[in-house]
Amino acid sequence: MSIVYSIVRYPKDDDYPDSTTDVTAVGGQAWAELLTTPLEQLADVYPLTQEHAERVRQLTGITLDLETYDYFLEPEEDPSL
C-alpha cells in the first residue's frame, strides 16, 4: 500500500480548502516523527500547529501562516495504485 501525504490549507473559519500540496517526498517516517505517531498508525488527519511550523518549513519549504490559515497533514492511500 502506498500513501500520499498532503498539506491542506484552509482559510480560518472555512470548511473548504484553498490549497493542497503533495509532500509525499518527505516520507512517512519524517511525518510520523514530527507528529509523534507510529508510522503504521499515521492514517488520520493531523492539525499542524505552531509547535510543528519550523520543522514543516525545514522539511518542505512551506511557511505556515497560522494567523490566516489552518493547516492539516492528510495521509491517503494512493488512488493511482
C-alpha positions in Angstrom: 0.0 0.0 0.0 1.4 3.4 -1.0 0.4 6.5 0.9 0.2 10.1 -0.4 0.9 12.8 2.2 -0.6 16.3 1.6 -0.6 19.5 3.5 -4.1 21.0 3.1 -4.6 24.7 3.9 -8.0 26.1 5.0 -8.8 29.8 5.5 -9.6 30.4 9.1 -13.3 29.6 9.9 -13.9 28.0 6.5 -14.7 24.4 5.7 -13.2 24.3 2.2 -9.5 24.1 1.5 -7.9 26.7 -0.8 -4.6 24.8 -1.3 -3.3 21.2 -1.3 0.4 20.5 -1.5 1.8 17.0 -2.1 4.5 16.4 0.5 4.9 12.7 -0.1 8.6 13.1 -1.0 9.4 14.0 2.7 8.5 10.4 3.6 6.1 8.9 6.1 8.8 8.4 8.8 9.5 12.1 9.0 5.8 12.9 9.4 5.4 10.2 12.0 8.4 11.6 14.0 7.0 15.2 13.7 3.6 14.1 14.9 5.0 11.6 17.5 2.8 8.9 16.0 4.0 5.4 14.9 4.3 5.3 11.1 1.9 2.3 10.9 -0.8 4.4 12.8 -0.3 7.5 10.7 -3.7 7.3 9.0 -5.8 10.2 10.3 -5.9 14.0 9.6 -3.5 15.9 11.8 -3.6 19.6 12.5 -0.3 21.4 12.1 0.3 23.9 14.8 3.0 26.5 15.8 4.8 23.6 17.5 5.2 22.0 14.1 5.8 25.1 12.0 9.6 25.3 11.9 10.1 21.6 11.2 7.4 21.7 8.4 9.4 24.6 6.9 12.6 22.7 7.1 11.1 19.6 5.6 9.0 21.2 2.8 10.0 24.9 2.4 6.3 25.7 3.3 5.9 28.6 5.8 2.8 28.1 7.8 0.7 31.4 8.1 -1.1 30.2 11.2 -2.8 33.6 11.8 -4.7 33.4 8.5 -5.0 29.6 7.8 -5.4 26.3 9.4 -3.1 23.5 8.1 -3.5 19.7 8.2 -1.4 16.8 7.2 -3.7 14.4 5.4 -2.4 10.9 4.6 -4.4 9.0 2.0 -4.0 5.8 0.0 -2.5 6.5 -3.4 -5.6 6.3 -5.7 -3.4 5.5 -8.8 -2.4 2.1 -7.4 
